[in-house]
Amino acid sequence: MSLFASTEMKPRRSKAATSNDMTARLIPAGSVPPIAGRTGDAFDWAGPNMPVALRRRLPRLVTASFLIAGDIAGYLIAYFVLLSFLPSGLEGALAERTFTIAALAAIILYASAGLYPGYRLHNHEHLRRRTVAAVKVAVLAAFGAIVLPEGQRLLLSTIGFLALGLIVQPFVHWLVRGLCWKLGVWGERAVVIGAGNLTPALVAHFKDHWQYGIRPEPFFADSLETLPDGGSSIAVVAGDTGSLTPDLAAMRRKFAEVILLSDTPNLKVSGLRPADVGGEIGIRLATGESSVNSDLVRRILDLAIAIPAIIVVSPFIAFAAAAIYAIDPGPVFFRHTREGRSGKPVHVLKLRTMYQNAEQRLEALFRDNPAMREEWLSHFKLKEDPRVLPVIGHMLRSSSIDELPQLVNIIAGEMAIVGPRPFPEYHLLAMDCEFRAKRRSVTPGLTGLWQISERSNADIELQQQLDEFYIDNRSLWFDCQILLSTIPALFKHRGAY
């Protein structure tokens, strides 16, 4: 049976769809401007006379041009910010030429790294490629400082210029991607072919997460021949692909890229790597980075962040503690024993945001309101929680200020800045034993993938998917991206209660 005749199959949700839903949550829906975009082709005005190859590439070229212009604007902003800090005598043409060459070299390396337009790359991969490019340019600048006259005077300024560019450019790209989406040139058109009810779900998914660079178009016909030439360049296939072989060759002729979302039990699609063994094509599961070296670097970064941070936030913690005591006199800090790395207990420190008789209030609520019990069993949180202190309790929880005392746990080595959140025992009991063992393989964190994507809106199954994806794809770059995304997530207060 051909895949294109599979619309009569019994509707079901494939594991691939679930896995890809999880993968796309790495790119939060609010990580770029929420502009209502167009799904049509911005170059329909050109008519059928435009060559097929040019029609497909033109939106990509326009988007790449906008992104390059955005990077140039980012470097201009960095230059004008740095201008007032330049040492005397470096404000002239020499500095401008040096910065221009450095910016041009970085942009060329960005292009060679596939960042223009950079479709279907996660945010932490964008960060890694940009940082690597900037470091390469900095190394070349250091070499130039040795061999060129006046080079040493410009070295620190050039490094500062590149660093400021790295800080400014993500925000500029946030605006440029939104502009490209509004103009209808962002992303590549993709035909979505799925069995049963998978097609509408995938189309809705890619529209909600348009930053991924796929503009979905559902396909319900029985033959590829019905598709016009010059249309979609990508085919996304999901569902029963057991009978796909007769159609695959036709799809490769029709599309520049074919993405197969097949069922992969107990495997993460994003963790698969291609393998070539004696000419046989297959897949392999790549292991993570070296645990010894990465853990040492993580520990150094944790201390470098946590020690200054605890000094800065101490006045806020003191003010919050005073407000808690004024509303409900008693201990202002709360310690709760939770499971840490290798199963060792972690005494998590928090500001108290609930009444001291919180457990009795919860039991009384469950007796009177069974619907609240169902909500609790699904999320282990309540949107309308009678245990939370009025005003100050909700404010501390929505802003996550109540978690700031855990910087002490980080300094003590019990927690990390980034990692799966340490859940209470009753929360962990709702998860399977295999997943709990996986959580014990890493150090729990103050912030994590769950915090920047769904927070309290995620049910148990989704929390497990997010944590499992993080652990399977853990890297220093991933940690950096999560850390950079935490601050805007806190300001949005989305899913926090």
C-alpha angles and dihedrals in degrees: 000000000000121000090236091064093052098099090103093060118118108271114250139152111250123217088238091060090051092048093049092047086056093047093052091053085073085076102056113220090236096050091102131034111295094235117162100239138196122249096198127095112272090209099056087113089071091071129206093308092079111096114255094238092051093046090055096044101041097078089047092051092048091049092048089051091052091049092049089050088050091053090049089051089049091054091047089054089049091050095051091046091050094043095083091050098050115117116254112281096025098088095087138084095297093063092043092052092047093050091046092053091046092049092047092049091050093049091050089052090047089054093048089051091058096249094134100105094346097199119182095016120127118236094252089054090053088051093049095050093046093048093048090051092049091049091051090053090047090053090051089049090052090052090049090050089060099047103032129071113249087014096120092055090056099043099087092040091052092049090049090049092053092045092051089049090055090053097046100039099068090058091047090049089051088060096040094051090050091050092049090050091050090051091050097241100103117104135007124275112252132187110223113212114184139156120245114337095346095097098063091043093052093045090052090046095053092044091053091047098039092151087080089075102243121122102196126215118184117233120202102157125112097234139042089222089078090067113096120237116256093033127107117003095196133057119202110197122190135167130034105009095165091107095038098109098089091051100041096079091050091050092051089054092047101042135044090219134020120198115197116202100191129167110273108179113213091356130105112228092214091054095060121104129191118256132196114196113176092329093312113125117223145130134264135196110237118214122229128259125293105293096208097053096037093048091052092050090046091052092051091049091047092055093043089056103033100049097054090038095056089053092050097046098042093095091052091049091049092050092048091048091053091050091050092051092048092055099039113010113221139072111350096198126066125204120197126181113232137167117273137177115326088007094291114150116253119201098215113206119215140161109257110252098169137068115268091246092052096134093054090049091052094050091049090050093052091051092054100035119039091179090064089053090055091050090050093050090051100046106006085229135085125217090209101038114175090198094067118098113249118262099341095051095053092043093052093046097046091049093039090230087134087068095056095092086067086079082083089058089051093051089049090054095243094112139022132223091247126031143091112315115256103247126203117257094255088055093049092049088068090061127077121260095244092057092046089055090052091051090053090059092073136047114260115246144218090231133015148161092289091056095054096043116033109349110177093354091073118096123216095273093050093045088054092049093050094047092045092050091050094050093047093048099033117152139146090254091052089050091050092051092049090049092050090048094049097077096054089043090056093050092051092054087205112165094356119130 
